[in-house]
Amino acid sequence: MLELSDLTVAFDGTVAVDGVDLTVADGDVLAVLGPSGCGKSTLLRAIAGLEPAVGRVAWDGADLAGTPTHRRGFALMFQDGQLFDHLTVARNVGYAQRLRGGDRRAVRAEVDDLLALVGLAGYGDRLPRTLSGGERQRVALARSLAARPRLILLDEPLSALDAGLRVRLGADLRRILVEAGTTALLVTHDQDEAFAVADRVALMRAGRIVQEGPVAEVWAQPVDDEARDFLGARRSFGGPDAARILAAAGLPDEDGVTIVVRPSGSGSDSGTGTVS
Ligand SMILES: Nc1ncnc2c1ncn2[C@@H]1O[C@H](COP(=O)(O)OP(=O)(O)OP(=O)(O)O)[C@@H](O)[C@H]1O
């Protein structure tokens, strides 16, 4: 379990992350959602140990202050995936295991399992430049999972993709993380990305977390007008997203349903949203 307590990062007096308290339970996928410049990437870097911070980052109760990035057992995945262009897909995915001196055949078997998990069975001998953007992101994800991280940190992993692909790959990303049983923290400014991938969402604004909870609950009951306007950019949900909302509401699933969410009131007054 990841626990952040009163985590603060300041640059020359500018506070980018301001007293953040957050917990990510084992196996959960949390999205930190907020506008550009609110401090998301800085928060992620502080968790990874790449940015000096005040406050506490702990895993299973152990403070990580003295633990360097490469010993935290966390994996980082960025927007552009950052693959090695001159290495095949299989070599990209197996890179860390090979560095650790893994047996060739065992590494290959594990790589094949991971490629199957991300829906790229048989792609092992391809070079990254022959893949689509979505396929490259899947390879990057397989490579992150290959290190068997206890936490995977994702910085806008789907933002470089076009809208249609983003929604499809978002659902896949969620399935892959759940199947791998990985605990994950994703930061994004994109409501679609947060909704498609995460179980829980934390809204971030000017360095602070202003609301945190299960995704459907946060959408239905935004904490204030600003949160409602920000979330309002995403109003309708279809396919697997609709199925998740129906399940969360205890309603039977039906094919082809589109759910329209209208946050109502200021949240702090009425606290209710409408699902129709
Ligand atoms: N190395 C740095 N030195 C000085 N200021 C920085 C540094 N890194 C980030 N900041 C500032 O901290 C604030 C938060 O930046 P951050 O990159 O964390 O935001 P973000 O929410 O990830 O934005 P985006 O979605 O645009 O990437 C910004 O005001 C930014 O200018």
The ligand as an ORCA input file, in Angstrom:
! r2SCAN-3c Opt
* xyz 0 1
  N      11.957     21.825    -12.166
  C      11.095     22.811    -11.944
  N      11.517     24.040    -11.567
  C      10.655     25.046    -11.309
  N       9.314     24.921    -11.391
  C       8.830     23.719    -11.775
  C       9.674     22.609    -12.060
  N       8.897     21.553    -12.410
  C       7.622     21.978    -12.339
  N       7.566     23.272    -11.947
  C       6.354     24.076    -11.747
  O       5.511     23.376    -10.855
  C       4.144     23.479    -11.267
  C       3.566     22.098    -11.496
  O       4.161     21.482    -12.637
  P       3.829     19.995    -13.088
  O       4.661     19.684    -14.276
  O       3.940     19.101    -11.928
  O       2.287     20.138    -13.496
  P       1.354     19.124    -14.272
  O       0.061     19.144    -13.566
  O       2.042     17.818    -14.424
  O       1.190     19.817    -15.682
  P       1.087     19.177    -17.150
  O      -0.218     18.431    -17.192
  O       1.078     20.409    -18.023
  O       2.283     18.314    -17.343
  C       4.157     24.352    -12.511
  O       3.851     25.668    -12.107
  C       5.562     24.252    -13.018
  O       5.941     25.420    -13.707
*
